[in-house]
Amino acid sequence: VKPKHKIETLAVHAGHAVDPSTGAVSPPIHLSSTFERAADGTYASGYIYSRDANPNRNALEQAVAAVEGGAVAAAFGSGMGAISAVFQSLAPGDHVIVASDAYHGTAKVVRNVHARWGLVPSFVDASDAKAIAAELRANTKLVWIETPSNPLLKIVDIAEIAGVARAGGAKCVCDNTLAPIIQRPLDLGADLVMHSTTKYIGGHSDVLGGVLVSKENDEFLTRVREIQASAGAVPSPFDCWLILRGLQTLPWRIRGHSDNGMAVAHFLAAHPAVERVYYPGLESHPRHDIAARQMSAFGGMISIEVKGGREAAVAVAAKVRIFTRATSLGGVESLIEHRASIAGEDPRTPQTLLRLSVGLENAEDLIEDLAQALG
Ligand SMILES: Cc1ncc(COP(=O)(O)O)c(C=O)c1O
């Protein structure tokens, strides 16, 4: 496949080739940790040791890079592994700006791990371009954004913030976990895209993974690759195989998640027991116009605030029958979560908030389930 091919074609074929030794259409899983040297000591296949490179990981990296429109990708054993590799690629004393509404795990790893090794972070509201610009320093190396954010579904204007970062000599990294396919940060000016492939790309709640995609095969990505191989947070060949299989159906799945998400969001917005709906596809979302400009659909993540306080919210989650009470998102099955109880001390998440990952069941069944749970 070539970059000119459309996204569904790229997703099905990128990283896939019929196995030359057997004719297998589904790629073999190369569990081997090590690869044979020729008599002269060279590595004819190009593979040496699976922490450095493995055929399944290479295939996944090629495919994700093709689908995101980047030059190169690096896969990790979890989303957090990918996030950490970005910050580990910087030097002690470097300054980074992290969106204050980024995933709570991102803020946590920056504060509790990377700041202890000398990275200097500022946490800034990334919906405010002026605030980001004001925080840029001579040693600012990176601006980290996430949109839509988790769990408040806040929208960052990717082109605007990428422009501010570039003007300040910093790279812009966008966590695109909630909006694969339907949002293309590299086309909007971001330098790197990060995904927790545990979510929509894997798509079936059966694997952990993370990936970084870079617009350019540049010095920074070379450093990321060095961290990947030498720090060793690499995914197993089987994990790569599962994620690559998930990617094949992603363009169609994300359409289904988005259609169901929109139907469920409209139902919730009209329900008297619901105080507030956070969904970028609704016109009532404060930054719907920006979302509509930079997203081709709005995905399956919805947060709601239930009237009546924390107990009322927990009681709704207790009554669902099709939705499963569990953390995580992006799988074929719908999940519901009282977010404040998992996000710990995070003060951003209201106690009345339920986060929904709308799956690929029939939207009418999902709405009926929520209707009976809301009472
Ligand atoms: C937006 C976002 N980024 C990153 C992560 C971390 O990914 P992982 O759990 O695969 O380490 C998550 C996990 O929930 C997430 O939702």
The ligand as an SDF file (V2000), in Angstrom:
LIG
                    3D

 16 16  0  0  0  0  0  0  0  0999 V2000
   -5.7190    9.5770   27.1440 C   0  0  0  0  0  0  0  0  0  0  0  0
   -4.8440    8.5030   27.7310 C   0  0  0  0  0  0  0  0  0  0  0  0
   -3.5120    8.5870   27.5740 N   0  0  0  0  0  0  0  0  0  0  0  0
   -2.6990    7.6440   28.0760 C   0  0  0  0  0  0  0  0  0  0  0  0
   -3.1740    6.5680   28.8140 C   0  0  0  0  0  0  0  0  0  0  0  0
   -2.2200    5.5580   29.3940 C   0  0  0  0  0  0  0  0  0  0  0  0
   -2.2230    4.3780   28.6410 O   0  0  0  0  0  0  0  0  0  0  0  0
   -1.9900    2.9110   29.2290 P   0  0  0  0  0  0  0  0  0  0  0  0
   -3.0430    2.6530   30.2600 O   0  0  0  0  0  0  0  0  0  0  0  0
   -2.0450    2.0400   28.0220 O   0  0  0  0  0  0  0  0  0  0  0  0
   -0.6160    2.8930   29.8570 O   0  0  0  0  0  0  0  0  0  0  0  0
   -4.5520    6.4540   29.0050 C   0  0  0  0  0  0  0  0  0  0  0  0
   -5.1010    5.3260   29.8020 C   0  0  0  0  0  0  0  0  0  0  0  0
   -6.2230    5.3870   30.2810 O   0  0  0  0  0  0  0  0  0  0  0  0
   -5.4130    7.4450   28.4480 C   0  0  0  0  0  0  0  0  0  0  0  0
   -6.7550    7.3750   28.6010 O   0  0  0  0  0  0  0  0  0  0  0  0
  1  2  1  0
  2  3  1  0
  2 15  2  0
  3  4  2  0
  4  5  1  0
  5  6  1  0
  5 12  2  0
  6  7  1  0
  7  8  1  0
  8  9  2  0
  8 10  1  0
  8 11  1  0
 12 13  1  0
 12 15  1  0
 13 14  2  0
 15 16  1  0
M  END
$$$$
